[in-house]
Amino acid sequence: MAYSSGQQIKRSILEGLNMPFAAITFNWEIDKEKKKANQKEPHSPCDPTYADQLLGGYMKAGANIMAVKRRSPLSISSMRPLNPLLGGIASPTENISFDRTSHTGSHKVKVHWTAGKERGPELSEEELDEWLTSNMRTLPNRAFIQDQTRASGLFVYDMAIDLRTLFCVSTNKYEPELYPEIEAKLRDEGWKEGKNIFGNCLVCPKERREEIIPALAKAIINWRITTNQSRTFDPMGIVAIVISDNANQITYAIRGDLRDDMEKRLATPVIDLSAKADFFVTPTAGSYVPGAIGSADALEKAEEKLVKLMAAYPYD
């Protein structure tokens, strides 16, 4: 019963960077006979000079297309109830969207004619304008995902940041992460030859890293589920954050313990300060966790800790 998938969390963090997104191509086909528009898979430029591509990863594959894939250095779990007894699903269902309408000018809509199973050429701007007008249609930079549910309660998610690949892009030709023209672009923009545990790579310039690291730390701490529909706004108050280089310590640092002293099954949220990790507890914790004491600057200190850890890694 995930409140939000890891992909949704990552998307919200990338939006929180406040940096330009790479232009996505939205592909459509129009059936000449049925006069019906069908949406196909959106295409990414696979260009890590954009922060959302460098940090979020990408994949592009298909017929007559060279396949490239970069795994995101951010591994994010779903946001899930702290304990099954501390969260629940609300009804009814609602629709969500993969939405780029807020930056319409940055993204392209590509439309092809189709006749039966045959795919024709791409429509020119004039042909597309005429079709949209005569059929009173729009083709927005948006893909709908239907019948999603909403949840409430106390939730937790985990994130691992792979510093080895955070600012390094592989130059392996057998499982490529880069198109040749994009690799040439990176070299022209100052990306240097390097080598990590996975092999040869290109390393993001120091000036660019120093721009991204504070923005990423801020986005990780302060991300929110964003939407263009105000009715779904949720401030999502943070109770506590735990940072460690040991995943085993993280798993029990914030948890929900079952109570066996009650007739009805109940669970109590716990912030276990015995874990070997850095704790950042907000004043909100006192509303949910018995005995918890928070500080007003907890989130700022968590942000500073992340910046320190990411900046200290020897990427070069």
Backbone bond lengths (Angstrom), bond angles and torsions (degrees), N, CA, C in turn:
res aa  C-N    CA-C-N  psi(-1)  N-CA   C-N-CA  omega(-1)  CA-C   N-CA-C  phi
1 M - - - 1.465 - - 1.530 109.15 -
2 A 1.303 115.40 72.41 1.470 119.41 -179.01 1.530 110.35 -78.67
3 Y 1.327 116.08 135.88 1.472 121.23 174.59 1.513 109.03 -76.49
4 S 1.323 116.59 -36.83 1.458 121.21 179.52 1.522 107.57 -151.96
5 S 1.320 116.82 135.83 1.461 119.69 179.72 1.525 110.16 -72.65
6 G 1.343 115.50 163.53 1.458 119.89 176.05 1.511 111.92 -60.16
7 Q 1.353 116.90 -35.03 1.462 120.76 178.55 1.529 110.92 -64.92
8 Q 1.328 116.69 -39.67 1.467 119.94 179.04 1.528 110.72 -66.39
9 I 1.335 116.42 -40.33 1.463 120.33 177.83 1.530 110.05 -62.78
10 K 1.344 115.49 -45.26 1.474 119.80 179.90 1.518 110.65 -60.69
11 R 1.322 116.47 -42.81 1.468 120.67 178.36 1.529 110.54 -58.74
12 S 1.335 116.86 -43.93 1.456 120.55 -178.79 1.536 111.47 -66.98
13 I 1.348 116.06 -36.24 1.471 119.96 177.31 1.523 109.78 -65.55
14 L 1.332 117.52 -43.65 1.459 120.77 179.81 1.525 111.27 -63.03
15 E 1.322 117.31 -36.78 1.468 120.23 175.49 1.519 110.37 -64.49
16 G 1.346 116.26 -34.73 1.459 120.94 -179.50 1.516 114.07 -70.11
17 L 1.344 117.96 -11.07 1.468 120.51 177.06 1.523 111.89 -66.84
18 N 1.349 115.41 -26.32 1.467 121.11 -175.11 1.530 111.50 57.46
19 M 1.318 115.33 42.77 1.461 122.67 177.00 1.532 108.69 -123.80
20 P 1.343 117.78 153.62 1.472 119.94 -178.00 1.526 112.34 -59.07
21 F 1.331 115.63 137.07 1.458 121.44 175.22 1.528 109.44 -86.34
22 A 1.331 115.88 148.71 1.461 120.74 172.89 1.527 109.08 -64.87
23 A 1.326 116.14 146.42 1.463 120.90 -177.63 1.523 110.76 -73.15
24 I 1.326 116.37 124.06 1.463 122.96 176.57 1.526 109.03 -94.51
25 T 1.343 117.32 138.89 1.464 121.44 174.93 1.526 108.91 -96.39
26 F 1.335 116.70 119.10 1.461 121.74 178.12 1.531 108.41 -94.03
27 N 1.324 116.45 118.26 1.466 122.45 -173.74 1.530 111.78 -99.63
28 W 1.346 115.17 134.48 1.459 121.95 177.97 1.524 109.47 -132.06
29 E 1.329 115.84 156.21 1.459 122.49 170.57 1.524 108.60 -127.94
30 I 1.341 116.51 139.55 1.463 121.41 178.69 1.525 108.17 -115.00
31 D 1.328 116.11 122.00 1.464 122.13 177.40 1.530 108.34 -79.14
32 K 1.341 116.73 116.28 1.467 121.07 -176.96 1.525 112.38 -61.88
33 E 1.328 115.90 -36.76 1.461 119.22 -176.66 1.524 112.11 -75.63
34 K 1.347 116.36 -47.48 1.465 120.71 -177.11 1.532 112.92 -87.09
35 K 1.348 115.48 -9.01 1.462 121.19 -177.41 1.536 111.44 52.34
36 K 1.327 113.50 42.44 1.460 120.06 -176.72 1.524 110.06 -119.37
37 A 1.356 116.68 137.34 1.461 122.00 178.66 1.531 110.00 -97.57
38 N 1.338 116.49 130.02 1.463 121.99 179.10 1.526 109.50 -120.46
39 Q 1.322 116.02 130.06 1.460 119.74 -178.38 1.522 110.93 -83.89
40 K 1.338 116.49 136.32 1.459 123.03 178.05 1.537 108.46 -108.36
41 E 1.339 116.88 -175.38 1.461 120.75 -175.84 1.530 111.40 -70.47
42 P 1.359 117.87 131.41 1.472 120.16 175.16 1.531 110.70 -65.38
43 H 1.334 117.58 150.40 1.457 122.58 -179.55 1.529 111.11 -114.21
44 S 1.332 115.09 136.39 1.460 122.29 177.51 1.530 109.53 -96.29
45 P 1.349 118.49 150.38 1.474 119.57 176.99 1.523 112.78 -77.79
46 C 1.348 118.03 -11.40 1.473 122.04 179.21 1.527 110.85 55.69
47 D 1.313 115.69 52.14 1.461 122.58 -174.12 1.533 110.36 -123.07
48 P 1.358 119.06 100.87 1.468 121.62 -176.28 1.531 114.73 -73.64
49 T 1.342 118.33 3.46 1.465 117.65 171.12 1.527 110.07 -69.19
50 Y 1.336 116.37 -18.93 1.463 121.48 173.56 1.523 108.84 -90.17
51 A 1.330 116.17 134.00 1.465 120.37 -175.81 1.518 112.59 -60.56
52 D 1.328 117.73 -36.06 1.472 119.01 -178.08 1.532 111.16 -67.73
53 Q 1.337 117.68 -30.13 1.458 121.01 178.10 1.528 110.86 -79.92
54 L 1.324 117.10 -40.31 1.461 122.07 178.95 1.521 111.11 -62.34
55 L 1.331 117.16 -43.44 1.460 121.89 -175.02 1.522 112.72 -92.49
56 G 1.317 117.01 -30.48 1.455 120.37 -175.03 1.514 114.49 -91.44
57 G 1.332 116.73 -16.98 1.450 119.82 -176.68 1.526 111.53 78.81
58 Y 1.348 116.33 173.80 1.461 120.94 -178.59 1.519 109.77 -165.90
59 M 1.311 115.96 165.50 1.464 121.93 173.10 1.521 108.64 -154.86
60 K 1.311 115.96 138.56 1.452 121.58 175.78 1.521 107.85 -141.89
61 A 1.319 116.08 123.08 1.467 120.73 -178.76 1.517 108.71 -154.59
62 G 1.306 115.65 163.73 1.468 119.79 179.33 1.514 110.99 153.43
63 A 1.325 116.01 -178.62 1.459 120.95 179.66 1.524 110.17 -64.09
64 N 1.323 115.64 131.12 1.472 123.02 177.76 1.524 112.73 61.48
65 I 1.340 116.73 25.86 1.471 121.44 177.41 1.524 108.12 -126.52
66 M 1.324 117.47 131.04 1.452 121.68 173.78 1.528 108.55 -66.70
67 A 1.329 117.19 123.87 1.464 120.91 -176.84 1.521 110.89 -80.16
68 V 1.331 116.50 127.86 1.464 121.89 172.91 1.521 108.12 -129.72
69 K 1.335 116.10 148.21 1.461 119.86 -178.07 1.523 109.89 -152.37
70 R 1.325 116.18 131.55 1.462 121.75 172.13 1.517 108.33 -124.14
71 R 1.326 115.84 125.08 1.453 119.53 175.77 1.526 109.37 -78.67
72 S 1.306 116.16 140.73 1.456 120.09 178.78 1.525 110.24 -66.83
73 P 1.337 117.93 137.94 1.470 119.98 174.48 1.527 112.33 -74.56
74 L 1.337 117.01 -4.42 1.468 121.49 177.02 1.523 108.52 -102.74
75 S 1.327 117.22 111.04 1.467 121.65 175.62 1.525 107.44 -98.94
76 I 1.325 116.32 119.13 1.463 120.55 -171.47 1.521 109.83 -127.43
77 S 1.321 115.60 129.36 1.465 120.17 176.72 1.521 109.63 -78.52
78 S 1.315 116.02 170.33 1.465 119.22 171.52 1.524 108.86 -68.65
79 M 1.325 116.07 154.70 1.458 120.09 170.96 1.531 106.07 -83.44
80 R 1.313 116.38 117.82 1.456 121.93 -171.11 1.531 110.63 -129.18
81 P 1.333 118.30 162.68 1.467 119.63 178.27 1.523 111.25 -60.12
82 L 1.313 116.61 141.12 1.461 121.41 177.25 1.522 110.06 -57.73
83 N 1.307 115.96 -33.19 1.459 124.73 174.08 1.534 105.87 -152.83
84 P 1.335 119.44 146.36 1.472 119.59 179.90 1.526 113.95 -52.52
85 L 1.338 117.12 -25.83 1.460 120.98 -179.55 1.528 112.29 -85.90
86 L 1.352 117.02 -4.47 1.469 120.50 -176.74 1.527 112.81 -110.07
87 G 1.323 116.83 16.85 1.467 120.42 178.10 1.506 110.03 -157.27
88 G 1.329 116.76 160.17 1.455 120.35 -179.46 1.517 111.60 -156.94
89 I 1.327 115.61 163.71 1.469 122.98 -179.79 1.516 109.63 -95.99
90 A 1.319 115.61 133.72 1.462 121.05 174.84 1.519 108.91 -98.38
91 S 1.313 117.25 158.72 1.464 121.74 176.30 1.526 107.94 -124.51
92 P 1.323 121.04 161.33 1.468 126.90 4.43 1.514 111.12 -86.23
93 T 1.351 116.32 -172.67 1.458 120.83 176.93 1.523 110.18 -79.18
94 E 1.349 115.93 165.31 1.465 120.93 177.89 1.514 109.10 -145.94
95 N 1.318 116.33 167.82 1.459 122.04 179.88 1.522 110.19 -99.71
96 I 1.336 116.33 142.22 1.460 121.59 174.28 1.522 107.69 -120.60
97 S 1.341 117.57 177.60 1.460 118.36 -175.82 1.517 112.12 -147.90
98 F 1.349 114.87 151.10 1.465 123.71 166.94 1.521 104.01 -89.69
99 D 1.337 116.89 101.25 1.464 121.21 -160.97 1.522 111.84 -119.03
100 R 1.344 116.10 128.05 1.469 121.07 173.32 1.535 110.06 -126.43
101 T 1.326 117.78 20.40 1.462 120.63 -176.69 1.522 112.58 -69.55
102 S 1.345 117.22 -18.61 1.464 119.15 179.58 1.527 111.81 -73.50
103 H 1.353 117.19 -17.33 1.472 121.26 179.03 1.528 108.40 -130.75
104 T 1.316 116.16 54.98 1.464 121.21 -172.36 1.527 112.62 -56.54
105 G 1.320 118.26 -40.82 1.454 121.00 -175.49 1.509 113.95 -66.86
106 S 1.351 118.17 -17.49 1.460 121.59 -177.22 1.515 113.09 -87.48
107 H 1.334 117.59 -13.72 1.448 120.82 -173.01 1.534 111.00 -119.69
108 K 1.318 115.32 149.84 1.458 121.03 -174.80 1.527 110.96 -106.36
109 V 1.323 116.20 143.38 1.459 122.24 171.84 1.530 107.39 -109.04
110 K 1.331 116.73 121.30 1.461 121.68 -178.56 1.529 108.62 -113.36
111 V 1.342 117.14 127.85 1.467 122.05 -175.13 1.527 109.72 -126.63
112 H 1.355 115.75 134.41 1.468 121.69 177.90 1.518 109.61 -119.70
113 W 1.344 116.76 148.22 1.467 121.74 170.10 1.530 108.49 -75.10
114 T 1.318 116.64 146.62 1.465 121.16 170.13 1.522 108.63 -134.28
115 A 1.324 116.10 152.16 1.468 122.68 175.06 1.515 106.46 -140.33
116 G 1.337 116.46 103.55 1.453 119.90 -172.97 1.512 109.72 67.12
117 K 1.341 116.15 -123.93 1.463 120.04 178.55 1.529 112.21 -95.00
118 E 1.321 116.72 -2.04 1.458 120.80 -178.46 1.525 110.26 -86.91
119 R 1.346 115.73 133.57 1.456 120.91 178.10 1.514 109.57 -103.82
120 G 1.333 116.16 126.85 1.448 121.01 -176.92 1.519 112.76 -96.47
121 P 1.320 117.07 -166.33 1.461 122.28 -177.51 1.535 111.83 -72.94
122 E 1.321 114.13 165.28 1.467 120.16 177.06 1.526 109.88 -71.53
123 L 1.329 116.33 141.95 1.457 121.01 178.54 1.524 109.97 -72.20
124 S 1.325 115.46 141.09 1.456 120.05 172.80 1.524 108.29 -74.79
125 E 1.336 117.69 166.61 1.465 120.97 178.87 1.515 110.92 -59.27
126 E 1.344 116.85 -39.34 1.460 120.54 -179.53 1.532 111.23 -65.64
127 E 1.341 116.99 -43.88 1.462 120.68 179.02 1.522 111.11 -64.01
128 L 1.348 116.35 -41.36 1.458 120.02 -179.27 1.524 110.99 -67.13
129 D 1.331 117.18 -43.20 1.469 120.40 178.04 1.529 110.95 -59.81
130 E 1.345 116.78 -42.32 1.466 120.43 -179.58 1.530 110.79 -65.04
131 W 1.367 116.74 -41.60 1.466 120.08 -179.28 1.520 111.33 -66.01
132 L 1.344 116.76 -43.59 1.462 120.63 -179.66 1.527 110.95 -62.18
133 T 1.339 115.83 -41.80 1.463 120.26 -178.67 1.528 111.50 -68.31
134 S 1.345 116.79 -47.27 1.458 120.20 -176.24 1.525 112.62 -70.18
135 N 1.325 117.07 -26.32 1.461 120.26 -179.47 1.529 112.83 -103.58
136 M 1.342 115.64 2.25 1.472 121.59 179.01 1.528 111.29 50.31
137 R 1.342 115.17 53.08 1.463 121.78 -177.17 1.518 111.16 -121.29
138 T 1.319 116.31 161.08 1.456 123.14 169.84 1.522 107.59 -127.53
139 L 1.331 116.87 152.22 1.460 122.75 175.55 1.525 107.59 -126.21
140 P 1.320 117.72 81.00 1.466 120.77 -174.09 1.522 113.03 -72.16
141 N 1.347 116.02 160.29 1.461 121.91 174.56 1.528 108.48 -80.46
142 R 1.314 115.06 66.89 1.455 119.99 -174.15 1.523 109.41 -156.01
143 A 1.329 116.93 140.02 1.464 122.01 173.93 1.527 107.81 -123.68
144 F 1.333 117.61 128.51 1.467 121.55 -174.56 1.531 112.01 -88.37
145 I 1.328 115.31 143.97 1.464 123.29 174.58 1.519 105.73 -124.20
146 Q 1.325 117.23 115.14 1.452 121.26 -168.06 1.532 113.69 -95.49
147 D 1.338 114.12 161.63 1.468 124.00 170.69 1.526 113.25 57.20
148 Q 1.334 116.24 52.51 1.456 121.54 175.85 1.534 109.73 -96.87
149 T 1.334 116.10 153.93 1.462 120.31 -178.28 1.525 110.69 -108.99
150 R 1.317 115.90 165.18 1.460 123.02 -179.20 1.533 108.29 -120.83
151 A 1.321 116.68 148.04 1.461 120.19 -177.64 1.522 110.90 -132.18
152 S 1.328 115.74 165.25 1.466 121.07 176.19 1.520 108.91 -143.46
153 G 1.329 116.70 157.06 1.462 121.20 -179.96 1.517 111.21 135.58
154 L 1.334 116.51 -159.40 1.465 122.57 176.56 1.525 108.34 -100.23
155 F 1.333 116.12 124.93 1.461 120.60 -173.59 1.526 110.90 -127.08
156 V 1.329 114.72 156.61 1.458 121.63 -179.07 1.519 108.69 -139.80
157 Y 1.332 116.96 150.66 1.468 120.76 171.36 1.519 108.06 -144.11
158 D 1.318 115.75 158.23 1.465 122.31 -178.63 1.524 109.77 -118.03
159 M 1.322 115.15 145.68 1.465 120.29 177.27 1.524 109.67 -135.41
160 A 1.329 115.91 135.23 1.462 121.39 171.74 1.520 107.91 -115.88
161 I 1.335 116.74 130.15 1.465 122.09 177.68 1.528 107.99 -105.11
162 D 1.323 116.99 115.87 1.464 121.73 179.15 1.525 108.26 -85.05
163 L 1.324 116.02 97.25 1.466 120.37 -177.50 1.529 111.87 -66.41
164 R 1.325 117.39 -20.93 1.474 120.50 -179.56 1.523 111.35 -67.13
165 T 1.320 116.88 -30.89 1.469 120.14 -177.05 1.532 112.43 -116.94
166 L 1.319 117.64 2.62 1.463 121.14 -175.75 1.528 111.47 -55.87
167 F 1.338 116.62 -45.76 1.460 120.84 -178.47 1.528 112.26 -122.03
168 C 1.331 116.99 22.06 1.462 121.59 179.16 1.520 109.47 -121.71
169 V 1.328 116.96 134.00 1.459 122.40 178.47 1.522 108.40 -118.77
170 S 1.317 116.51 125.42 1.464 121.84 -174.95 1.524 111.68 -65.06
171 T 1.340 115.18 143.86 1.467 121.14 174.35 1.536 111.03 -108.54
172 N 1.323 116.85 17.93 1.458 122.21 176.56 1.534 109.81 -61.39
173 K 1.335 117.20 125.63 1.462 121.24 -176.83 1.527 112.55 -84.64
174 Y 1.347 117.53 -14.82 1.456 120.76 -176.68 1.528 111.96 -86.53
175 E 1.318 117.50 -29.15 1.471 122.94 171.02 1.526 106.69 -131.39
176 P 1.319 117.06 74.50 1.463 120.42 -167.84 1.527 114.24 -68.01
177 E 1.327 114.05 142.44 1.457 121.41 170.65 1.522 111.03 -102.58
178 L 1.341 116.33 -10.01 1.460 120.74 -173.97 1.520 111.54 -133.93
179 Y 1.332 115.76 140.62 1.460 120.49 165.57 1.529 107.27 -74.96
180 P 1.347 118.18 150.12 1.465 120.31 -178.48 1.532 113.25 -54.53
181 E 1.331 117.74 -40.23 1.464 119.90 -179.07 1.533 111.85 -69.04
182 I 1.352 116.97 -31.15 1.465 120.33 177.70 1.523 109.91 -73.64
183 E 1.346 116.91 -38.51 1.463 119.91 176.77 1.525 110.49 -60.72
184 A 1.330 117.00 -42.87 1.460 120.76 177.58 1.528 110.43 -62.34
185 K 1.316 117.17 -38.66 1.467 121.66 178.37 1.527 110.80 -62.40
186 L 1.348 116.95 -43.61 1.466 120.44 179.67 1.532 110.59 -61.44
187 R 1.322 116.30 -44.49 1.462 119.42 -179.65 1.528 110.78 -63.07
188 D 1.317 116.83 -39.22 1.463 120.87 178.22 1.528 111.74 -64.47
189 E 1.339 116.78 -29.55 1.461 121.02 -178.24 1.522 113.03 -93.11
190 G 1.340 116.86 12.64 1.462 119.89 170.83 1.514 116.36 96.56
191 W 1.338 118.12 9.77 1.456 119.57 175.64 1.529 108.06 -72.21
192 K 1.337 116.61 133.71 1.464 121.76 -173.19 1.527 111.26 -105.05
193 E 1.345 114.59 152.58 1.458 121.07 174.72 1.523 109.38 -63.09
194 G 1.330 116.67 135.79 1.457 121.35 177.31 1.509 110.61 -147.37
195 K 1.320 116.20 -177.99 1.458 121.21 178.06 1.518 108.50 -148.98
196 N 1.329 116.29 128.48 1.460 119.76 174.86 1.525 108.62 -121.30
197 I 1.319 117.20 -168.49 1.464 120.85 -176.14 1.526 112.37 -61.73
198 F 1.345 116.88 -21.40 1.461 120.86 -177.35 1.521 113.09 -93.86
199 G 1.344 117.76 -6.61 1.454 120.51 178.91 1.521 112.46 124.47
200 N 1.337 115.77 -161.36 1.459 121.25 -176.93 1.528 110.72 -68.43
201 C 1.325 115.53 146.40 1.462 120.12 -176.64 1.522 109.94 -156.00
202 L 1.317 115.44 172.11 1.459 122.21 170.01 1.516 107.56 -109.25
203 V 1.349 116.61 136.04 1.460 122.49 -174.77 1.522 109.82 -106.36
204 C 1.305 115.70 130.82 1.464 122.61 179.69 1.529 110.39 -60.33
205 P 1.330 119.57 136.89 1.467 122.10 -179.68 1.534 112.14 -57.72
206 K 1.324 115.96 148.07 1.464 122.07 -176.72 1.523 111.67 -58.48
207 E 1.341 117.45 -41.04 1.471 119.85 -178.55 1.525 110.92 -61.81
208 R 1.338 116.82 -38.15 1.462 120.93 178.85 1.524 110.40 -70.02
209 R 1.342 117.13 -39.27 1.466 120.90 177.85 1.526 110.51 -61.23
210 E 1.330 115.51 -42.01 1.465 119.75 -179.07 1.520 112.03 -67.85
211 E 1.313 116.76 -20.73 1.466 121.16 175.31 1.527 111.29 -81.82
212 I 1.351 115.92 -38.95 1.467 120.56 -174.59 1.528 112.26 -79.89
213 I 1.336 118.42 -39.51 1.475 120.93 -172.66 1.531 112.92 -56.62
214 P 1.346 120.06 -51.75 1.472 118.52 179.32 1.523 112.39 -63.23
215 A 1.337 116.77 -36.53 1.467 120.14 179.30 1.522 110.64 -66.66
216 L 1.342 117.41 -39.40 1.459 121.08 179.36 1.520 111.09 -67.55
217 A 1.329 117.06 -44.05 1.470 120.27 178.58 1.520 111.01 -60.09
218 K 1.317 116.52 -43.45 1.470 121.20 179.35 1.525 110.81 -64.03
219 A 1.343 116.45 -41.99 1.463 120.64 -178.71 1.521 111.46 -67.47
220 I 1.332 117.81 -39.40 1.464 121.36 179.55 1.528 110.60 -62.08
221 I 1.318 116.28 -40.42 1.469 120.03 -177.75 1.520 111.97 -78.85
222 N 1.322 117.47 -36.93 1.467 120.63 -169.28 1.527 115.03 -110.37
223 W 1.325 118.71 13.14 1.460 120.04 -177.00 1.526 111.00 -63.57
224 R 1.317 114.34 151.31 1.457 121.77 175.69 1.521 108.28 -137.04
225 I 1.323 117.62 152.62 1.453 120.66 172.30 1.516 106.73 -72.56
226 T 1.319 116.79 113.08 1.467 121.16 -175.41 1.520 109.98 -100.40
227 T 1.304 115.86 156.66 1.452 121.60 -177.48 1.507 109.41 -159.11
228 N 1.336 116.05 158.12 1.459 119.54 174.15 1.529 110.95 -95.08
229 Q 1.328 116.20 12.51 1.465 121.09 177.02 1.524 108.00 -118.66
230 S 1.329 117.11 107.13 1.454 121.52 -171.45 1.520 113.05 -62.17
231 R 1.334 118.00 -22.51 1.460 119.68 -177.67 1.523 111.85 -66.49
232 T 1.334 118.04 -17.77 1.456 120.14 -178.12 1.530 112.42 -100.93
233 F 1.328 118.02 12.43 1.462 119.91 -179.02 1.529 111.08 -65.31
234 D 1.338 116.50 137.51 1.458 121.85 177.21 1.525 107.62 -142.11
235 P 1.353 119.41 119.51 1.469 120.41 -178.85 1.527 113.17 -66.43
236 M 1.325 119.26 -19.12 1.466 122.75 174.35 1.520 113.11 49.87
237 G 1.315 116.07 64.93 1.462 120.50 179.98 1.523 112.52 -60.26
238 I 1.347 116.82 133.69 1.461 122.25 -179.55 1.519 109.53 -89.23
239 V 1.330 116.55 130.49 1.464 121.69 178.87 1.527 110.15 -88.50
240 A 1.347 117.42 -50.26 1.469 120.16 -178.03 1.518 110.34 -158.82
241 I 1.338 115.79 152.82 1.460 123.76 176.13 1.526 107.93 -128.61
242 V 1.330 116.21 138.38 1.462 121.59 177.49 1.519 108.48 -124.47
243 I 1.330 117.00 132.36 1.469 122.16 -178.87 1.524 109.01 -124.43
244 S 1.331 116.69 130.48 1.462 121.24 179.38 1.518 109.14 -156.95
245 D 1.349 116.44 160.62 1.462 120.27 172.59 1.529 110.36 -97.34
246 N 1.338 116.66 12.77 1.458 122.44 179.57 1.525 109.14 -125.49
247 A 1.321 116.18 107.89 1.462 120.63 -175.66 1.523 112.41 -62.36
248 N 1.343 117.98 -31.76 1.454 120.49 -179.47 1.531 112.01 -64.19
249 Q 1.327 116.20 -30.99 1.468 119.56 177.66 1.526 110.79 -72.94
250 I 1.323 115.57 -35.09 1.462 120.51 -178.60 1.528 111.52 -65.02
251 T 1.336 116.58 -38.08 1.460 120.10 -170.42 1.522 113.68 -61.58
252 Y 1.337 117.44 -31.09 1.469 117.86 -178.72 1.526 113.45 -109.17
253 A 1.321 116.92 -1.51 1.470 119.89 -176.13 1.528 112.02 -64.32
254 I 1.331 116.53 -40.20 1.471 121.60 176.00 1.526 106.45 -123.99
255 R 1.321 117.41 119.26 1.463 120.00 -174.52 1.530 110.38 -154.70
256 G 1.323 115.77 174.84 1.459 122.07 174.84 1.513 109.61 -119.13
257 D 1.337 118.32 117.46 1.464 122.72 -178.38 1.525 111.18 -94.91
258 L 1.339 115.74 137.34 1.456 120.57 175.45 1.523 110.43 -72.40
259 R 1.336 115.74 142.96 1.463 121.09 176.21 1.529 109.20 -102.69
260 D 1.349 115.58 133.59 1.461 119.77 179.19 1.526 112.39 -110.92
261 D 1.344 115.85 9.03 1.462 119.66 -178.87 1.530 112.05 -101.01
262 M 1.333 116.82 11.51 1.456 120.75 -178.92 1.531 109.21 -122.10
263 E 1.309 115.19 150.74 1.463 119.52 178.38 1.523 110.81 -67.44
264 K 1.334 116.20 -38.69 1.450 121.61 177.58 1.526 109.60 -93.55
265 R 1.331 117.67 142.05 1.461 120.54 179.86 1.519 110.22 -66.97
266 L 1.329 115.99 124.55 1.461 122.15 179.44 1.517 109.26 -135.27
267 A 1.326 116.20 162.05 1.462 121.87 176.06 1.522 108.93 -131.66
268 T 1.327 115.71 147.01 1.453 121.64 -179.10 1.529 109.38 -117.99
269 P 1.337 118.58 128.68 1.471 119.65 176.23 1.524 110.89 -68.71
270 V 1.339 116.12 140.58 1.468 121.92 -176.19 1.526 109.74 -131.08
271 I 1.337 116.43 134.58 1.468 122.51 167.97 1.519 105.75 -112.37
272 D 1.330 116.79 104.47 1.463 122.87 -171.59 1.525 110.75 -90.59
273 L 1.313 116.29 98.28 1.464 120.91 -176.44 1.524 113.21 -72.79
274 S 1.340 118.08 -2.92 1.464 120.27 177.78 1.535 111.62 -78.92
275 A 1.338 117.31 -13.04 1.467 120.35 178.38 1.523 110.22 -64.84
276 K 1.331 115.85 144.19 1.465 120.83 -179.87 1.526 108.88 -82.55
277 A 1.326 114.61 81.31 1.460 121.40 -175.05 1.523 108.63 -160.07
278 D 1.317 115.51 170.89 1.462 121.13 175.89 1.522 108.59 -96.16
279 F 1.347 116.51 127.21 1.460 122.34 -177.79 1.528 110.23 -105.53
280 F 1.316 115.12 139.83 1.457 122.00 177.34 1.534 106.52 -132.66
281 V 1.327 115.76 99.55 1.455 122.26 -171.13 1.522 109.38 -108.41
282 T 1.318 117.14 129.01 1.462 121.73 -178.64 1.528 110.31 -92.41
283 P 1.334 118.06 162.78 1.468 120.63 177.51 1.525 113.46 -58.84
284 T 1.333 117.23 -23.40 1.465 120.86 178.29 1.525 111.70 -59.11
285 A 1.331 117.88 -27.15 1.462 121.85 -176.69 1.523 112.08 -57.35
286 G 1.341 116.82 -34.00 1.450 120.05 -179.19 1.518 113.81 -61.09
287 S 1.332 117.57 -20.35 1.464 121.60 179.92 1.525 112.55 -80.23
288 Y 1.336 117.22 -16.57 1.458 120.37 -173.63 1.524 114.11 -126.06
289 V 1.342 117.33 -31.87 1.463 121.12 -173.76 1.529 109.73 -111.28
290 P 1.330 118.66 115.20 1.469 121.03 -179.50 1.523 111.90 -55.89
291 G 1.322 116.59 128.30 1.459 121.94 176.75 1.511 115.85 80.35
292 A 1.324 117.89 -0.88 1.472 120.25 -178.35 1.519 110.75 -72.42
293 I 1.329 115.76 136.15 1.470 121.83 177.89 1.525 107.73 -122.36
294 G 1.309 116.92 120.92 1.456 120.96 -177.99 1.512 112.54 -111.95
295 S 1.331 115.45 173.12 1.465 120.76 178.45 1.528 109.07 -129.09
296 A 1.325 115.90 148.70 1.459 121.08 -175.47 1.522 112.61 -67.75
297 D 1.338 118.16 -23.59 1.468 120.73 -178.20 1.525 112.47 -101.85
298 A 1.327 117.65 18.70 1.470 121.08 -176.44 1.525 112.01 -59.48
299 L 1.331 117.66 -43.49 1.460 120.30 -176.35 1.526 111.19 -69.46
300 E 1.352 116.65 -36.87 1.470 119.52 177.09 1.528 110.69 -63.54
301 K 1.344 116.71 -39.56 1.463 120.07 179.34 1.534 111.23 -68.92
302 A 1.331 117.23 -35.75 1.467 120.54 176.79 1.526 110.17 -64.22
303 E 1.313 115.46 -40.88 1.467 120.75 178.20 1.522 110.64 -62.09
304 E 1.329 116.95 -44.55 1.469 121.48 178.70 1.524 111.12 -62.21
305 K 1.332 117.03 -37.60 1.472 120.95 179.61 1.519 110.50 -64.50
306 L 1.326 117.42 -43.91 1.465 120.81 179.58 1.526 111.44 -63.83
307 V 1.335 116.36 -42.32 1.467 120.14 178.03 1.525 110.07 -59.45
308 K 1.329 116.32 -44.51 1.464 121.19 -179.03 1.525 111.40 -61.59
309 L 1.331 116.91 -44.57 1.472 120.89 -178.22 1.531 111.25 -66.44
310 M 1.338 116.60 -43.58 1.467 119.20 -177.85 1.522 111.87 -72.33
311 A 1.326 117.47 -36.13 1.460 120.60 -178.60 1.524 112.44 -72.13
312 A 1.343 117.44 -26.04 1.459 120.99 -175.53 1.525 113.65 -79.75
313 Y 1.341 117.96 -14.87 1.454 120.31 -175.61 1.537 111.11 -71.97
314 P 1.350 118.29 135.92 1.487 121.29 -178.23 1.532 112.20 -81.19
315 Y 1.316 117.45 76.62 1.468 121.78 -177.64 1.519 112.10 -61.56
316 D 1.319 116.91 -32.65 1.457 120.85 -176.67 1.521 112.94 -80.28
